C-alpha cells in the first residue's frame, strides 16, 4: 500500500491517539517532566562533567617540522578543557590560528575520554630571502611568518618580503610554484629558483645542471621529464636540462647558446631526434623526412642515446624517460 493510500486512514486514527483519558494525560505529563529533567541533567551537568573529560588526545598529520611540538602542545592544552560530549572545534582552531604551518584541522571525539585531531599542514617549499631576513613559504603561497626556518629549502630572492599572509600573483609566486612541484627527492637538491630573460623560470641544482622550465605551466610533467633525464648516464656532465618542451627535453654542455631549444628548432645545432610516428622522423629543423629517404643516424635509430658534450660542442635532445 502506498503512502498516499495510507494517509486518509492515518487522519482518521490520529485523533484517537490524542483522545487520552485523565490517567493518560497525567502519564504523558509525567513523561514530559522526566524528559525535561534528563535534558537539563545532560545540558547542565553530564556533558561538562569530569566523567567525560577529554584525557587522551591523539594528534596526527604533523611532520618533523620545527613547529610540530608547539602546535601539538597548544591543541592538547585546549582539548583538555573540553569533554567528549561538549567539543568546541572552533576553539581548537583558534588555539593554532597563529601557527602558519597549520592549514586546517579536523576533530573526532572518542567517547568517553578520547579525542582525535587530524592536521593538514602548510609545508614550507621555499625560502624567501629579502633584505635583512628570510621567511618560509608554502606551496599555496602562504607566507609562514613566525615559524622556524627549515634547512635545505630552495632560495627565492626578493627585493622586499611580502606584507600580507599570501604571495600575490607574479614572478615570486611563479618561482615558488616551481619549487612546490618538485618531487621530494629533487626538492632537497634545488639551491635556488630564479627567472632568466629568454629562459623563464630556472632551478639550479646542487652540484648539478640548471633546469630550464620556461613559463610555470605543466610543472609536474616537466619535473618528471627532468628527473628522467638526470637518471640517464648520457646526461652526465650537462650544465643544463631544458624542459620547456617536455615532450622534447634537451641536455646541453658548456658554452652553449642562451636559448638552446629555439636554436635546436631553428637548425643551429644538431640534436638527436626521436621518431614522432612509424611513418616519419623529426629532424633538427622541424621538417618531416619521407620514409623512403635515408635519415641521418639518430639515437632512436642507433639504439642508444648519444653522449652529452661537456665541452659545449652541441646539445642532445633526449627521449622521455621515466625516473
C-alpha positions as CSV (number, residue, x, y, z in Angstrom):
1,X,0.0,0.0,0.0
2,X,1.4,3.4,-1.0
3,X,1.9,6.3,1.4
4,X,-0.9,8.3,-0.2
5,X,-3.3,5.4,0.2
6,X,-2.5,5.2,3.9
7,X,-2.8,8.9,4.6
8,X,-6.7,9.0,4.9
9,X,-6.6,6.2,7.4
10,X,-3.9,8.0,9.5
11,X,-6.0,11.1,9.5
12,X,-8.9,9.1,11.0
13,X,-6.8,7.3,13.6
14,X,-4.8,10.3,14.7
15,X,-7.5,12.0,16.9
16,X,-8.0,8.7,18.7
17,X,-4.3,8.7,19.8
18,X,-4.6,12.1,21.4
19,X,-8.0,11.3,22.9
20,X,-6.5,10.3,26.2
21,X,-8.3,10.0,29.4
22,X,-7.3,11.7,32.7
23,X,-4.8,8.9,33.5
24,X,-3.3,9.0,30.1
25,X,-2.8,12.8,30.2
26,X,-1.2,12.5,33.6
27,X,1.2,9.9,32.4
28,X,2.0,11.9,29.3
29,X,2.7,15.0,31.5
30,X,4.9,12.9,33.8
31,X,6.9,11.6,30.8
32,X,7.4,15.2,29.6
33,X,8.7,16.2,33.0
34,X,11.1,13.3,33.1
35,X,12.4,14.1,29.6
36,X,12.9,17.7,30.5
37,X,14.7,16.7,33.7
38,X,17.0,14.4,31.8
39,X,17.7,17.0,29.2
40,X,18.6,19.6,31.8
41,X,20.8,17.0,33.5
42,X,22.6,16.4,30.3
43,X,22.9,20.1,29.3
44,X,23.9,21.5,32.7
45,X,25.9,18.6,34.2
46,X,26.8,15.5,32.2
47,X,28.2,17.0,29.0
48,X,30.6,19.1,31.1
49,X,31.2,16.5,33.8
50,X,34.6,15.1,34.6
51,X,33.0,11.7,33.7
52,X,33.5,12.5,30.1
53,X,36.5,14.9,30.3
54,X,39.0,14.6,27.5
55,X,42.2,13.0,28.8
56,X,43.7,11.2,25.8
57,X,44.4,13.4,22.8
58,X,45.8,12.0,19.6
59,X,47.3,14.4,17.1
60,X,48.3,13.1,13.6
61,X,49.4,14.8,10.4
62,X,52.4,16.7,11.9
63,X,55.7,16.0,10.3
64,X,59.1,16.5,11.8
65,X,58.8,20.3,11.3
66,X,60.4,22.6,13.9
67,X,57.0,23.9,15.0
68,X,55.4,20.4,15.5
69,X,55.9,20.2,19.2
70,X,54.5,23.7,19.9
71,X,51.4,23.1,17.7
72,X,50.6,19.8,19.5
73,X,51.0,21.3,22.9
74,X,48.6,24.1,22.1
75,X,46.0,21.6,20.8
76,X,46.3,19.3,23.8
77,X,46.0,22.2,26.3
78,X,42.9,23.5,24.6
79,X,41.3,20.0,24.3
80,X,41.8,19.1,27.9
81,X,39.4,21.9,28.9
82,X,36.6,20.1,26.9
83,X,34.7,16.9,27.2
84,X,33.7,14.4,24.5
85,X,30.1,15.5,24.8
86,X,30.9,19.2,24.6
87,X,33.5,19.5,21.9
88,X,34.4,23.0,20.6
89,X,36.2,22.6,17.3
90,X,36.3,26.3,16.7
91,X,38.2,26.8,20.0
92,X,40.8,24.3,18.8
93,X,41.2,26.1,15.5
94,X,41.6,29.4,17.4
95,X,44.3,27.8,19.5
96,X,46.5,27.3,16.5
97,X,45.3,30.2,14.4
98,X,48.6,32.0,14.7
99,X,50.6,28.9,13.6
100,X,51.3,29.4,9.9
101,X,52.2,25.7,9.5
102,X,48.7,24.6,10.2
103,X,46.4,24.7,7.1
104,X,43.4,23.1,8.7
105,X,42.3,20.6,11.4
106,X,39.5,18.1,11.7
107,X,38.4,16.6,15.1
108,X,36.6,13.4,16.2
109,X,35.5,12.6,19.7
110,X,36.2,9.1,21.0
111,X,33.8,8.6,23.9
112,X,34.3,8.7,26.9
113,X,37.8,10.4,27.2
114,X,39.5,10.4,23.8
115,X,39.9,13.0,21.1
116,X,41.5,12.5,17.6
117,X,42.8,15.6,15.8
118,X,44.0,15.4,12.2
119,X,46.1,18.2,10.9
120,X,46.7,19.3,7.3
121,X,50.0,21.2,7.3
122,X,51.2,24.1,5.3
123,X,54.5,22.7,4.4
124,X,57.4,25.0,3.5
125,X,58.7,24.5,0.0
126,X,60.9,27.6,-0.5
127,X,62.7,30.2,1.4
128,X,62.1,33.9,0.6
129,X,65.3,35.8,1.2
130,X,64.9,39.6,1.4
131,X,67.0,42.4,2.8
132,X,67.9,41.5,6.4
133,X,65.7,38.5,6.9
134,X,64.1,35.4,5.4
135,X,60.8,33.7,5.7
136,X,59.5,30.3,4.6
137,X,56.6,30.0,2.1
138,X,54.1,27.1,1.5
139,X,53.1,25.6,-1.8
140,X,49.9,27.6,-2.0
141,X,51.8,30.9,-1.5
142,X,51.1,31.1,2.3
143,X,53.8,33.1,4.0
144,X,54.9,31.1,7.0
145,X,55.9,34.1,9.1
146,X,56.9,33.3,12.6
147,X,57.8,29.7,12.0
148,X,61.2,28.3,12.4
149,X,63.1,28.2,9.1
150,X,63.7,24.6,7.9
151,X,67.1,23.9,6.3
152,X,67.6,22.7,2.8
153,X,64.9,24.8,1.1
154,X,65.4,26.4,-2.3
155,X,66.2,30.1,-2.1
156,X,63.9,32.6,-3.8
157,X,65.5,36.0,-3.6
158,X,63.1,39.0,-3.4
159,X,63.6,42.8,-3.3
160,X,61.2,43.0,-0.3
161,X,59.3,40.4,1.7
162,X,55.6,40.4,1.2
163,X,53.4,42.3,3.7
164,X,50.4,40.0,3.5
165,X,49.9,36.4,4.6
166,X,49.8,35.1,1.0
167,X,52.0,35.9,-2.0
168,X,50.3,37.8,-4.8
169,X,50.5,36.6,-8.4
170,X,53.7,37.4,-10.2
171,X,57.3,36.3,-10.6
172,X,57.8,35.3,-6.9
173,X,54.7,33.2,-6.9
174,X,55.9,31.5,-10.2
175,X,59.2,30.6,-8.7
176,X,57.6,29.2,-5.5
177,X,55.2,27.1,-7.8
178,X,58.2,25.6,-9.5
179,X,59.7,24.6,-6.1
180,X,56.4,23.3,-4.9
181,X,56.0,21.0,-7.9
182,X,59.4,19.4,-7.5
183,X,59.5,15.7,-6.3
184,X,60.6,15.4,-2.7
185,X,63.9,13.7,-3.7
186,X,64.8,16.6,-6.0
187,X,63.4,19.5,-3.9
188,X,66.2,19.0,-1.4
189,X,68.7,19.3,-4.3
190,X,67.5,22.7,-5.5
191,X,69.7,25.5,-4.4
192,X,67.8,28.4,-5.9
193,X,64.9,29.3,-8.2
194,X,65.4,32.3,-10.4
195,X,63.9,33.9,-13.6
196,X,66.2,34.5,-16.5
197,X,65.5,36.5,-19.6
198,X,64.8,34.3,-22.5
199,X,64.6,31.2,-20.4
200,X,61.8,31.9,-17.9
201,X,61.9,30.1,-14.5
202,X,65.2,28.3,-13.9
203,X,66.1,25.9,-11.0
204,X,69.8,25.5,-10.0
205,X,70.5,22.0,-8.7
206,X,73.3,21.4,-6.1
207,X,76.4,20.2,-7.9
208,X,74.3,19.7,-11.0
209,X,72.8,21.4,-14.0
210,X,70.3,24.2,-14.4
211,X,66.7,23.0,-15.1
212,X,65.0,25.4,-17.5
213,X,61.2,25.5,-17.2
214,X,60.1,28.5,-19.2
215,X,56.6,29.6,-18.2
216,X,55.3,28.0,-14.9
217,X,52.9,25.6,-16.6
218,X,52.8,21.7,-16.8
219,X,55.3,21.8,-13.9
220,X,54.8,18.3,-12.6
221,X,55.3,16.9,-16.1
222,X,58.4,19.0,-16.6
223,X,59.9,17.9,-13.3
224,X,59.1,14.2,-14.2
225,X,60.9,14.6,-17.5
226,X,63.9,16.4,-15.8
227,X,64.2,13.6,-13.3
228,X,64.2,11.1,-16.1
229,X,67.0,12.9,-18.0
230,X,69.1,13.2,-14.8
231,X,68.8,9.4,-14.4
232,X,70.4,8.8,-17.8
233,X,74.1,8.2,-18.0
234,X,74.2,10.2,-21.2
235,X,73.3,13.4,-19.4
236,X,76.3,13.2,-17.1
237,X,78.3,16.5,-17.4
238,X,75.4,18.5,-18.8
239,X,75.3,22.1,-17.5
240,X,71.6,22.5,-18.2
241,X,68.4,20.5,-18.9
242,X,65.8,22.3,-20.9
243,X,62.3,21.0,-20.4
244,X,60.3,24.0,-21.8
245,X,59.0,21.5,-24.3
246,X,58.7,18.4,-22.0
247,X,58.0,16.1,-25.0
248,X,61.4,17.1,-26.4
249,X,63.9,17.7,-23.5
250,X,67.4,19.0,-24.2
251,X,70.5,18.4,-22.2
252,X,73.5,20.6,-23.0
253,X,77.1,21.2,-22.2
254,X,79.3,24.2,-21.5
255,X,79.4,27.4,-23.6
256,X,76.0,26.8,-25.4
257,X,73.6,29.4,-26.7
258,X,71.3,31.1,-24.3
259,X,68.2,29.7,-25.9
260,X,69.1,26.1,-26.7
261,X,65.6,24.8,-27.7
262,X,64.9,27.6,-30.1
263,X,68.3,27.1,-31.6
264,X,67.6,23.4,-32.0
265,X,64.3,24.1,-33.7
266,X,66.0,26.6,-36.0
267,X,68.7,24.2,-37.0
268,X,71.5,26.0,-35.2
269,X,72.5,22.7,-33.5
270,X,72.1,19.1,-34.5
271,X,70.3,17.3,-31.7
272,X,69.4,13.6,-31.7
273,X,65.7,13.3,-32.6
274,X,63.1,10.8,-31.6
275,X,60.7,9.5,-34.3
276,X,57.3,11.1,-34.0
277,X,55.4,8.3,-35.8
278,X,56.1,5.0,-37.6
279,X,56.0,6.8,-40.9
280,X,58.0,9.9,-40.3
281,X,61.1,11.1,-38.5
282,X,61.5,14.5,-36.8
283,X,64.7,16.3,-37.7
284,X,66.5,19.2,-36.1
285,X,64.9,21.7,-38.5
286,X,61.4,20.6,-37.7
287,X,60.9,19.1,-41.1
288,X,59.5,15.6,-41.8
289,X,61.7,13.0,-43.6
290,X,59.9,10.8,-46.1
291,X,60.2,7.1,-45.0
292,X,61.8,6.3,-48.5
293,X,64.6,8.7,-47.7
294,X,67.6,7.7,-45.6
295,X,67.5,9.7,-42.4
296,X,70.6,10.8,-40.6
297,X,71.7,8.5,-37.7
298,X,69.8,9.3,-34.6
299,X,69.6,8.0,-31.0
300,X,66.4,6.2,-31.8
301,X,67.7,4.6,-35.0
302,X,71.0,3.6,-33.4
303,X,69.5,2.1,-30.3
304,X,71.5,4.4,-27.9
305,X,71.4,7.9,-26.7
306,X,74.4,9.9,-27.9
307,X,76.6,11.2,-25.0
308,X,76.2,14.8,-23.9
309,X,79.1,17.0,-24.8
310,X,80.6,18.7,-21.7
311,X,82.7,20.8,-23.9
312,X,79.9,22.7,-25.5
313,X,80.0,21.2,-28.9
314,X,76.3,20.8,-29.1
315,X,73.1,19.8,-27.3
316,X,71.4,16.4,-27.1
317,X,67.7,16.0,-27.3
318,X,66.8,13.1,-25.2
319,X,63.8,10.8,-25.4
320,X,61.4,10.9,-22.4
321,X,62.3,8.5,-19.7
322,X,60.5,7.6,-16.5
323,X,62.5,8.5,-13.4
